[in-house]
Amino acid sequence: MKRYSLTSQGFTGEVIFVFNDINLLELFDSTGAQLSELQQRFLLQNLPGDLPELENLRSKSVSAKLTEVNADITFDMFWKRYRAPLNSKKKLAENCWKRLSQARRNLAYKFIPIYESRMEPGVSKLYAETYLNSGPWINQI
């Protein structure tokens, strides 16, 4: 099963699409997005039946972004991979994590090695909660 999050500057939140093993639409959830009536009608009229149609739908908007969502990434996985500085507050970071959409959690998690490779010598790593709040991973992957 493959899960995708559709986000855009044109609305807040995310629209979730789930496809089965042969890439046919199995689930569609727009309850996590604040869509106008026009956006809702557009989405329903252009509802993708398969994965290539979803990509075609995304291409109809300049600001739309499609992200594959791995629902298995947990805060504990993030915390272990990030190897936060000693002064990071795990509870604060976890609260920041909970406020992120699943798609943004995935981006934050996947961006950690890129962030670490780009760190300037002598510059301290961001606290985990600052990393999650400031979003250096947004639009970077």
SETORMI-212040 format. One record per residue: residue number from 1; residue in three letters; z, x, y of N, C-alpha, C, CB in turn. Coordinates in steps of 0.05 Angstrom, whole numbers, plus 5000, padded with zeros to 4 digits. Atoms other than C-alpha are relative to their C-alpha. Glycine has a CB too. Example, Ala and Ser with C-alpha at 12.3 -4.5 7.8 and 13.67 -1.06 7.14 Angstrom:
% residues 2
resi/resn/nzz/nxx/nyy/cazz/caxx/cayy/czz/cxx/cyy/cbzz/cbxx/cbyy
1/ALA/5000/5018/4976/5156/5246/4910/5000/5018/5024/5025/4980/5001
2/SER/4999/4984/4976/5143/5273/4979/5014/4985/5022/4971/5009/5009
//
This chain:
% residues 141
resi/resn/nzz/nxx/nyy/cazz/caxx/cayy/czz/cxx/cyy/cbzz/cbxx/cbyy
1/MET/5000/5016/4977/5000/5000/5000/5000/5018/5025/5024/4981/5000
2/LYS/5001/4985/4975/4983/5025/5070/5009/4981/5022/4971/5011/5005
3/ARG/4989/5016/4978/5019/5001/5132/4991/5013/5027/5031/4998/4999
4/TYR/5009/4989/4975/4991/5009/5203/5013/4985/5023/4969/4998/5002
5/SER/4989/5011/4976/5020/4997/5272/4979/5002/5022/5027/5014/5009
6/LEU/5019/5001/4978/4974/4975/5329/5016/4997/5025/4979/4977/4997
7/THR/4987/5001/4974/5001/4990/5399/4979/5003/5021/5022/5022/5002
8/SER/5019/4998/4978/4969/4987/5467/5016/5000/5026/4980/4977/4999
9/GLN/4988/5002/4974/4985/4995/5540/4998/4972/5011/4986/5020/5020
10/GLY/5005/5028/4991/4961/4923/5547/5022/4981/4991/4974/4991/4989
11/PHE/4978/5016/5009/5023/4896/5511/5023/5017/4991/4991/4980/4977
12/THR/4977/4985/5009/5093/4916/5492/5005/4994/4970/5025/4994/5017
13/GLY/4995/5003/5028/5115/4925/5420/4978/5009/4982/5006/4971/4994
14/GLU/5020/4991/5019/5072/4933/5359/4992/4977/4982/5010/5023/4983
15/VAL/5011/5019/5020/5028/4892/5312/4997/5015/4974/4973/4987/5010
16/ILE/5000/4986/5026/5036/4910/5239/4978/4988/4981/5027/4998/4986
17/PHE/5019/5008/5020/4980/4907/5187/5006/5015/4974/4970/5007/5009
18/VAL/4994/4988/5026/4992/4920/5113/4975/4995/4982/5026/4990/4987
19/PHE/5023/5002/5018/4934/4934/5065/5008/5008/4972/4977/5018/5010
20/ASN/4994/4993/5028/4935/4936/4990/4986/5025/4991/4993/4976/4981
21/ASP/5012/4975/5010/4910/4992/4945/4970/5001/5002/5008/5003/4971
22/ILE/5029/5000/4997/4838/4970/4953/4992/4994/5029/4986/4980/4981
23/ASN/5004/5002/4971/4845/4967/5029/4994/4972/5011/4978/5019/5008
24/LEU/5003/5028/4990/4845/4891/5036/5026/4992/5014/4993/4981/4977
25/LEU/4976/5009/4985/4892/4859/5087/5018/4983/4982/4991/4984/5025
26/GLU/4980/5015/5016/4955/4835/5053/5020/4986/5018/5013/5019/4980
27/LEU/4980/5010/4982/5001/4823/5112/4993/5007/5029/5028/5011/4993
28/PHE/5005/4997/4971/4995/4814/5187/5025/4989/5014/4974/4985/5009
29/ASP/4976/5009/4986/5056/4811/5233/4999/5007/5029/5025/5013/4987
30/SER/5001/4995/4971/5052/4803/5308/5026/4992/5014/4977/4984/5012
31/THR/4975/5008/4987/5124/4781/5319/5014/5022/5015/5019/4989/4978
32/GLY/4988/4977/4986/5143/4851/5342/4985/5007/5026/5001/5023/4982
33/ALA/5016/4994/4976/5093/4848/5400/5001/4976/5019/4970/5006/4993
34/GLN/5001/5021/4980/5093/4810/5465/4971/4997/5010/5019/5006/5025
35/LEU/5028/5003/4995/5022/4785/5468/4995/4975/5017/4984/4997/4973
36/SER/5008/5023/4984/4990/4739/5519/4985/4981/4982/4983/5008/5025
37/GLU/5015/5019/5016/4956/4676/5494/4972/5010/4995/4999/4972/5014
38/LEU/5027/4989/5003/4888/4709/5506/5000/5023/4979/4990/5011/5027
39/GLN/4998/4979/5020/4910/4770/5465/5004/4989/4972/5023/5020/5008
40/GLN/4995/5013/5026/4936/4726/5409/4974/4988/4989/5021/4978/5002
41/ARG/5025/5012/5009/4870/4688/5406/4980/5021/4991/4988/4983/5022
42/PHE/5018/4978/5007/4830/4753/5406/5007/5011/4973/5001/5022/5022
43/LEU/4991/4987/5025/4871/4782/5350/4994/4981/4976/5030/5006/5002
44/LEU/5005/5019/5022/4866/4719/5307/4970/4997/4994/5013/4973/5006
45/GLN/5029/5003/5003/4791/4713/5319/4988/5025/4987/4987/4994/5026
46/ASN/5010/4975/5010/4781/4786/5301/5018/5012/4978/4996/5020/5022
47/LEU/4981/4991/5020/4833/4791/5246/4985/5016/4978/5015/4977/4987
48/PRO/5015/4984/5019/4811/4849/5201/5006/4993/4971/5006/5030/5005
49/GLY/4996/5006/5028/4801/4834/5128/5004/5025/4984/4976/4985/4989
50/ASP/4997/4975/5014/4799/4907/5109/5005/5022/5020/4976/5006/4982
51/LEU/4993/4977/4983/4816/4976/5136/4978/5008/5019/5006/5024/4982
52/PRO/5021/4993/4980/4747/4992/5167/4999/4979/5023/4973/5001/4986
53/GLU/5000/5020/4979/4751/4926/5205/5023/5004/5019/5001/4972/4987
54/LEU/4978/4994/4982/4819/4946/5232/4993/5022/5019/5025/5008/4983
55/GLU/5009/4978/4982/4790/5011/5259/4980/4989/5020/4987/5023/4983
56/ASN/5019/5012/4982/4733/4970/5289/5015/4984/5022/4981/4982/4985
57/LEU/4984/5015/4981/4785/4924/5322/5013/5019/5021/5022/4984/4986
58/ARG/4988/4980/4982/4821/4985/5351/4981/5011/5020/5013/5022/4984
59/SER/5020/4987/4982/4757/5013/5380/4991/4981/5022/4976/5008/4983
60/LYS/5008/5020/4979/4747/4949/5422/5018/5003/5024/5001/4972/4989
61/SER/4982/4997/4978/4804/4971/5467/5003/5030/5006/5027/4987/4994
62/VAL/4998/4972/4992/4808/5036/5507/5029/5010/4995/4993/5003/5029
63/SER/4973/4991/5001/4884/5038/5505/5014/4995/4973/5017/4987/5021
64/ALA/4988/5006/5026/4896/5014/5433/5003/5025/4983/4983/4979/4985
65/LYS/4994/4977/5017/4927/5063/5385/5009/4990/4973/5022/5019/5013
66/LEU/4994/5007/5027/4930/5057/5310/5014/5023/4986/4974/4992/4985
67/THR/4983/4980/5013/4984/5094/5271/5007/4991/4972/5025/5006/5017
68/GLU/4991/5006/5027/4995/5096/5197/5031/5002/4999/4987/5018/4978
69/VAL/4971/5001/5000/5068/5078/5185/5010/5006/4972/5011/4973/5010
70/ASN/4987/4994/5025/5108/5109/5130/5029/4989/5002/5000/5032/4993
71/ALA/4974/5014/4997/5168/5062/5123/5022/5015/4986/4998/4972/4988
72/ASP/4980/4986/5014/5205/5113/5081/5015/5021/5017/4989/5014/4977
73/ILE/4987/4980/4984/5225/5159/5139/5026/4988/5012/4981/5010/5023
74/THR/4974/5010/4991/5299/5149/5153/5011/5019/5021/5020/4998/4976
75/PHE/4987/4983/4981/5345/5176/5206/5011/5026/4987/5023/4985/5014
76/ASP/4990/4976/5014/5377/5223/5155/4978/5020/4995/5014/4992/4974
77/MET/5023/4982/5004/5309/5252/5139/4993/5014/5027/4975/4985/4990
78/PHE/5005/4988/4974/5297/5263/5214/5021/5020/5007/4999/4978/5022
79/TRP/4977/4982/4992/5366/5294/5225/4998/5026/4984/5027/4986/4994
80/LYS/5001/4976/5017/5357/5342/5167/4976/5018/5009/4997/4993/4970
81/ARG/5023/4985/4992/5287/5363/5189/5002/5012/5028/4975/4983/4998
82/TYR/4999/4990/4972/5303/5370/5263/5020/5023/5002/5009/4977/5018
83/ARG/4980/4978/4998/5362/5417/5250/5011/5002/5028/4988/5027/4990
84/ALA/4991/5003/4973/5395/5395/5314/5019/5022/5009/5013/4973/5004
85/PRO/4981/4981/4990/5433/5443/5359/5029/4990/4995/4996/5006/5030
86/LEU/4972/5008/5006/5509/5443/5348/5011/4979/5018/5017/5025/5001
87/ASN/4989/5019/4981/5523/5403/5410/4986/4972/4999/4998/5011/5028
88/SER/5013/5026/5003/5476/5346/5390/5020/4980/4988/4975/5002/4981
89/LYS/4982/5021/5009/5513/5281/5379/4984/4983/4980/5011/4983/5024
90/LYS/5015/5015/5021/5490/5251/5313/5000/4970/5004/5012/5007/4972
91/LYS/4998/5029/4995/5514/5181/5330/4982/4991/5023/5029/4991/5005
92/LEU/5017/5006/4978/5478/5182/5397/4971/5001/4992/5005/5019/5024
93/ALA/5027/4997/5010/5415/5207/5364/4992/4977/4982/4996/5027/4985
94/GLU/5006/5022/5018/5419/5153/5311/4995/4974/5016/5023/4996/4980
95/ASN/5005/5023/4983/5425/5100/5365/4973/5001/5013/5022/4997/5022
96/CYS/5026/4997/4988/5363/5128/5399/4979/4994/4979/4996/5029/5011
97/TRP/5019/5004/5023/5327/5128/5331/4997/4970/4995/5011/5014/4975
98/LYS/5001/5029/5006/5344/5054/5320/4984/4985/5021/5029/4989/4999
99/ARG/5015/5014/4978/5312/5035/5387/4970/5005/4998/5010/5009/5027
100/LEU/5028/4994/5003/5245/5066/5366/4987/4982/4980/4996/5030/4992
101/SER/5015/5015/5020/5191/5027/5330/4995/5019/4977/4972/4990/5012
102/GLN/5005/4983/5024/5174/5051/5260/4977/5020/5005/4993/4982/4976
103/ALA/5022/4982/4994/5109/5080/5286/5009/5024/5017/4977/4985/5015
104/ARG/4989/4978/4983/5146/5121/5339/5019/5018/4984/5014/4989/5025
105/ARG/4982/4984/5017/5197/5144/5288/4982/5020/4984/5017/4982/4981
106/ASN/5018/4982/5015/5139/5171/5246/4989/5022/5017/4978/4983/4988
107/LEU/5011/4980/4982/5109/5206/5306/5021/5021/5006/4990/4987/5026
108/ALA/4978/4981/4994/5176/5237/5325/5005/5019/4977/5025/4985/5008
109/TYR/4994/4984/5024/5187/5261/5254/4977/5020/4995/5003/4981/4976
110/LYS/5022/4982/5006/5117/5289/5244/4996/5021/5021/4974/4983/4998
111/PHE/5004/4981/4978/5118/5325/5312/5020/5023/4999/5001/4985/5026
112/ILE/4979/4980/4999/5180/5366/5297/4989/5028/4995/5021/4994/4979
113/PRO/5010/4973/5003/5143/5427/5268/4982/5009/5023/4986/5003/4974
114/ILE/5017/4993/4977/5093/5425/5325/5017/5007/5024/4980/4976/5007
115/TYR/4981/4995/4978/5149/5421/5376/5013/5027/4997/5022/4978/5001
116/GLU/4986/4974/5005/5185/5480/5344/4980/5023/5003/5012/5001/4972
117/SER/5019/4978/4997/5121/5522/5342/4992/5005/5029/4975/4993/4984
118/ARG/5008/4997/4972/5109/5510/5416/5023/5009/5018/4990/4973/5011
119/MET/4977/4992/4984/5179/5530/5438/4997/5028/5011/5026/4998/4984
120/GLU/5001/4974/4986/5180/5587/5488/5024/5017/4990/5000/4997/5031
121/PRO/4977/4983/5007/5223/5647/5468/5022/4998/5021/4990/5030/4996
122/GLY/4977/5002/4981/5292/5641/5498/5006/4972/5010/4995/5018/5023
123/VAL/4995/5028/4991/5286/5566/5511/5014/4986/4977/4973/4986/5008
124/SER/4984/5014/5020/5338/5524/5475/4985/4975/4991/5027/4993/5011
125/LYS/5011/5024/5012/5317/5468/5429/5015/4976/5013/5004/5000/4969
126/LEU/4988/5024/4989/5329/5398/5458/5020/4989/4980/4978/4979/5006
127/TYR/4982/5016/5017/5388/5359/5432/4984/4979/4987/5025/4988/5017
128/ALA/5016/5021/5015/5364/5309/5380/4997/4975/5017/5014/4994/4974
129/GLU/5001/5025/4984/5381/5250/5426/4981/5003/5023/5028/4992/5009
130/THR/5019/4995/4978/5342/5282/5483/4972/5001/4990/5007/5027/5015
131/TYR/5027/4999/5012/5283/5296/5438/4990/4972/4995/5001/5016/4973
132/LEU/5008/5028/5006/5281/5223/5417/4996/4984/5025/5021/4986/4982
133/ASN/5003/5015/4975/5291/5196/5487/4977/5009/5018/5026/5001/5016
134/SER/5021/4989/4982/5243/5242/5524/4972/4997/4988/5006/5029/5007
135/GLY/5026/5005/5013/5188/5233/5473/4979/5021/5003/4989/4975/5008
136/PRO/5021/4980/4997/5152/5300/5475/4978/4996/4979/5012/5028/4997
137/TRP/5019/5005/5022/5116/5275/5412/4980/4977/5007/5016/4993/4975
138/ILE/5018/5022/4993/5083/5215/5447/4973/5011/5008/5013/4982/5022
139/ASN/5028/4992/4994/5007/5223/5450/4994/5029/4994/4994/4995/5029
140/GLN/5004/4971/5007/5012/5293/5419/4988/5004/4972/5026/5014/5001
141/ILE/5010/4997/5027/4991/5280/5347/4974/4985/4997/5021/4989/4979
//
